[in-house]
Amino acid sequence: MARPKKPKKPKRDEARENRITMEIVVDAYDESERAAGWYCYLEEKLNFPFPARCIKERAISPLGTGDEVEVVGMAPEDECMREMFVEISWAKKRTLAVPLSQLEVVHGDDETRQAVEDWHYWVATGYEC
């Protein structure tokens, strides 16, 4: 059985690295502090609601590649201690939390787009909360 290919690490982005180091995980000494830094950054920068598209399937999510959803908020902070989750509109006026790493912004302001791309960069580089 063939092993899945490892995603290629992104080219180092100095501006993004600086923003992550100086704004998001500044003074974070452990995983919980890094997660809290990311949560606060995303909660502040993401302007809800915004449409997003699934860019990769995950076993923990019902979304398929290409599915479009409306992101309506951050998942509760205690759900985001190892990975960032956002809430999407779901059946019967409910919400469902899905990994932010599986979504790309379809339409959103520059601040929202940059914040999501910062998270994608963090994950693709192999950093962890």
Secondary structure in CASP SS format (residue, H / E / C, confidence):
PFRMAT SS
TARGET T0000
AUTHOR 0000-0000-0000
METHOD secondary structure of the structure
MODEL  1
M C 1.00
A C 1.00
R C 1.00
P C 1.00
K C 1.00
K C 1.00
P C 1.00
K C 1.00
K C 1.00
P C 1.00
K C 1.00
R C 1.00
D C 1.00
E H 1.00
A H 1.00
R H 1.00
E H 1.00
N H 1.00
R H 1.00
I H 1.00
T H 1.00
M H 1.00
E H 1.00
I H 1.00
V C 1.00
V C 1.00
D C 1.00
A C 1.00
Y C 1.00
D C 1.00
E H 1.00
S H 1.00
E H 1.00
R H 1.00
A H 1.00
A H 1.00
G H 1.00
W H 1.00
Y H 1.00
C H 1.00
Y H 1.00
L H 1.00
E H 1.00
E H 1.00
K H 1.00
L C 1.00
N C 1.00
F C 1.00
P C 1.00
F E 1.00
P E 1.00
A E 1.00
R E 1.00
C E 1.00
I C 1.00
K C 1.00
E C 1.00
R C 1.00
A C 1.00
I C 1.00
S C 1.00
P C 1.00
L C 1.00
G C 1.00
T C 1.00
G C 1.00
D C 1.00
E E 1.00
V E 1.00
E E 1.00
V E 1.00
V E 1.00
G E 1.00
M E 1.00
A C 1.00
P C 1.00
E H 1.00
D H 1.00
E H 1.00
C C 1.00
M C 1.00
R C 1.00
E C 1.00
M C 1.00
F E 1.00
V E 1.00
E E 1.00
I E 1.00
S E 1.00
W E 1.00
A H 1.00
K H 1.00
K H 1.00
R E 1.00
T E 1.00
L E 1.00
A E 1.00
V E 1.00
P E 1.00
L H 1.00
S H 1.00
Q H 1.00
L E 1.00
E E 1.00
V E 1.00
V C 1.00
H C 1.00
G C 1.00
D C 1.00
D H 1.00
E H 1.00
T H 1.00
R H 1.00
Q H 1.00
A H 1.00
V H 1.00
E H 1.00
D H 1.00
W H 1.00
H H 1.00
Y H 1.00
W H 1.00
V H 1.00
A H 1.00
T H 1.00
G C 1.00
Y C 1.00
E C 1.00
C C 1.00
END
